[in-house]
Amino acid sequence: MDLKGKTVVLGMSGGVDSSVCAVLLKEQGAKVIGLFMKNWEELDSSGNCQSAKEFEDVKAVCEKIDIPYYSVNFVKEYKERVFTEFLHDFEKGLTPNPDILCNREIKFDVFFKKALKLGADYVATGHYCRNHEATLIKGEDSGKDQSYFLHAIKSSVLEKVLFPIGDLPKTKVRELAEKYNLKTKHKKDSTGICFIGERNFKPFLQQYLKTKPGNFINLKGEVQGIHSGAVFYTLGQRRGLGLGGPGERWYVVDKDVSSNTVTVERGSEHPALYSDYLKARDITWINPEQEIKTPFTCQAKIRYRQKDQVCTIEKNEDGELLVTFNTPQRAVTPGQSIVFYKGNICLGGAKITTRGPSYFELKKEVSIPQDSI
């Protein structure tokens, strides 16, 4: 693509990825504008605002390569369109993914529209994925591919989106940051939920959710310990349970927020963790004109970094998707997203509402004796 003379508004986070994007775009002759988004207002333990620190890094990079930069405040939009839904899902016992919501509602909607108002011919981000003729393709670096988080973006938006580092491995991005001596060259990759960062998750949520202690129980209904609130736990979770005793480690195999109980069993491969199918809604096909005709066989991920799994998609009468897997899936988690692929092409995705019967649920239907578990 010839970018010479084109105006490209680049979303800059203060990290190494977007910093290198700025250099690459300028090298291609684009008129690059760095735009920093402030989505969250909160001081850290030292009384400093983390977003202010990140903007200082954006400023340093932009001044070094001589491009203009601005900061925009989307705190109100973020709280209304991402954080509120995030809390609502937690209260219902789901495990939401706010990073996907942030991409759909903020980065590729509010931010995208702001960039166009600034005269952008294209909008760019530092995501590890590729875009070919409004088709979302996995990033070249399979260990960093972020298409999972971008599945809810429409092709009409992708027509004006660039992913400058999508063809590069992370090691090359680091090399380029060193080559141009960017301030962010040794900066660690950010981890954790977008607005929470690397802080302790449970104390953060306790500021917003009313919770109370409840029982950890096993499949026989026997109490194994006390938890701090069912909303804080997710299927397949091992860490942070505080349960010990002889035998294999405990894992969360089910939870019920209405009774405030969390069901646990020993062993990472316990049958109660596995499901053959799931149901999902809030469906997004990246190219709505090519909506998948069901039944349809493709690959899917039910979590980031999972290997692609072969599945068949059907549509129920109520519009929900029924997704059946060739191989039982571990810890299918309502609230998370299932994302569909054909090879390296991301087709779209949906929000998981229900997991298919696990062994735990099937045993009740066929009256399997408790002792056989």
Long-range contacts (C-beta under 8 A, 24 or more apart in sequence): 1-162, 3-28, 3-29, 3-30, 3-122, 4-28, 4-29, 4-30, 5-29, 5-30, 5-31, 6-30, 6-31, 6-121, 6-122, 7-31, 7-33, 7-118, 7-119, 7-120, 7-121, 7-122, 8-32, 8-33, 8-120, 8-121, 8-122, 8-123, 8-124, 8-162, 9-33, 9-35, 9-115, 9-118, 9-120, 9-122, 9-123, 9-124, 10-34, 10-35, 10-123, 10-124, 10-125, 11-35, 11-36, 11-37, 11-107, 11-111, 11-115, 11-123, 11-124, 11-125, 11-126, 12-36, 12-58, 12-61, 12-62, 12-69, 12-126, 13-37, 13-54, 13-58, 13-126, 13-190, 14-53, 14-54, 14-55, 14-56, 14-57, 14-58, 14-184, 14-187, 15-54, 15-57, 15-126, 15-184, 15-187, 15-189, 15-190, 16-173, 16-174, 16-177, 16-182, 16-184, 16-185, 16-187, 16-189, 17-126, 17-127, 17-128, 17-165, 17-173, 18-58, 18-125, 18-126, 19-57, 19-61, 19-126, 19-177, 19-182, 19-183, 19-184, 20-126, 20-164, 20-165, 20-173, 20-176, 20-177, 20-180, 20-182, 21-124, 21-125, 21-126, 21-164, 21-165, 22-61, 22-62, 22-65, 22-67, 23-65, 23-176, 23-180, 23-182, 24-164, 24-165, 24-176, 25-124, 25-162, 25-164, 26-65, 26-67, 30-122, 32-67, 33-67, 33-68, 33-69, 33-70, 33-118, 33-120, 34-58, 34-61, 34-62, 34-67, 34-68, 34-69, 34-70, 35-69, 35-70, 35-71, 35-72, 35-111, 35-114, 35-115, 35-118, 36-69, 36-70, 36-71, 36-72, 37-71, 37-72, 37-74, 37-106, 37-107, 37-111, 38-71, 38-72, 38-73, 38-74, 38-75, 39-74, 39-75, 39-78, 39-82, 39-102, 39-106, 39-194, 39-195, 40-75, 40-78, 40-195, 41-75, 50-197, 57-183, 57-184, 57-187, 60-183, 61-182, 61-183, 61-184, 64-180, 64-181, 64-182, 64-183, 65-180, 70-118, 72-111, 72-114, 74-106, 74-110, 74-111, 77-105, 77-106, 77-110, 78-102, 78-105, 78-106, 78-195, 81-105, 81-106, 81-110, 82-106, 82-195, 83-195, 87-208, 87-209, 89-335, 90-205, 90-209, 90-231, 91-209, 91-231, 91-257, 92-257, 92-335, 93-230, 93-231, 93-255, 93-256, 93-257, 93-334, 94-334, 94-335, 95-234, 95-235, 95-333, 95-334, 95-335, 95-336, 96-335, 96-336, 97-149, 97-335, 97-336, 97-337, 98-193, 98-194, 98-195, 99-149, 99-193, 99-194, 100-149, 100-151, 100-152, 100-337, 102-194, 102-195, 103-149, 103-150, 103-152, 103-153, 104-152, 104-153, 104-284, 108-150, 108-153, 108-157, 108-161, 109-157, 112-157, 112-160, 112-161, 116-160, 120-160, 121-160, 122-160, 122-161, 122-162, 123-160, 123-161, 123-162, 124-161, 124-162, 124-163, 124-164, 125-161, 125-162, 125-163, 126-163, 126-164, 126-165, 127-163, 127-166, 128-163, 128-165, 128-166, 128-170, 129-163, 129-166, 129-346, 130-163, 130-166, 130-167, 131-158, 131-161, 131-162, 131-163, 131-166, 134-158, 134-159, 134-286, 134-287, 135-286, 135-287, 135-345, 136-286, 136-345, 136-346, 137-166, 137-344, 137-345, 137-346, 138-341, 138-344, 138-345, 138-346, 139-163, 139-166, 139-167, 140-166, 140-167, 140-168, 140-169, 141-168, 141-169, 141-170, 143-170, 144-169, 144-170, 147-339, 147-341, 147-346, 148-301, 148-304, 148-337, 148-339, 148-346, 148-349, 149-304, 150-346, 151-284, 151-286, 151-337, 151-339, 151-340, 151-346, 151-348, 151-349, 152-284, 152-348, 152-349, 153-286, 154-284, 154-286, 154-288, 155-286, 155-287, 155-288, 155-289, 158-286, 202-228, 202-232, 202-240, 205-231, 205-232, 212-260, 214-259, 214-260, 214-261, 214-262, 215-260, 215-261, 215-262, 216-241, 216-243, 216-250, 216-261, 216-262, 216-263, 216-264, 217-261, 217-262, 217-263, 217-264, 218-263, 218-264, 218-265, 219-253, 219-263, 219-265, 219-272, 219-360, 219-370, 219-373, 220-370, 220-373, 224-250, 224-264, 227-262, 229-260, 230-255, 230-256, 230-257, 230-260, 230-261, 230-262, 231-257, 233-262, 234-331, 234-333, 235-273, 235-331, 235-332, 235-333, 235-355, 236-273, 236-330, 236-331, 236-333, 238-268, 253-358, 253-360, 254-358, 254-360, 263-360, 269-330, 271-358, 271-359, 271-360, 271-373, 272-358, 272-359, 272-360, 273-330, 273-331, 273-358, 274-328, 274-329, 274-330, 274-358, 274-359, 275-328, 275-329, 275-332, 275-355, 275-356, 275-357, 275-358, 276-324, 276-325, 276-328, 276-329, 276-356, 276-357, 277-322, 277-323, 277-324, 277-325, 277-355, 277-356, 278-302, 278-322, 278-323, 278-329, 278-332, 278-338, 278-352, 278-353, 278-354, 278-355, 278-356, 279-316, 279-320, 279-321, 279-322, 279-323, 279-352, 279-353, 279-354, 279-356, 280-320, 280-321, 280-323, 280-338, 280-350, 280-351, 280-352, 280-353, 281-319, 281-320, 281-321, 281-350, 281-351, 281-353, 282-350, 282-351, 283-319, 283-321, 283-348, 283-349, 283-350, 284-348, 284-349, 284-350, 285-347, 285-348, 286-346, 286-347, 286-348, 292-340, 292-347, 292-348, 294-321, 298-340, 298-341, 298-342, 298-347, 299-340, 299-341, 299-342, 299-343, 300-325, 300-338, 300-339, 300-340, 300-341, 301-338, 301-339, 301-341, 302-329, 302-332, 302-333, 302-336, 302-337, 302-338, 302-352, 303-333, 303-336, 308-341, 313-340, 320-353, 321-350, 324-356, 332-356
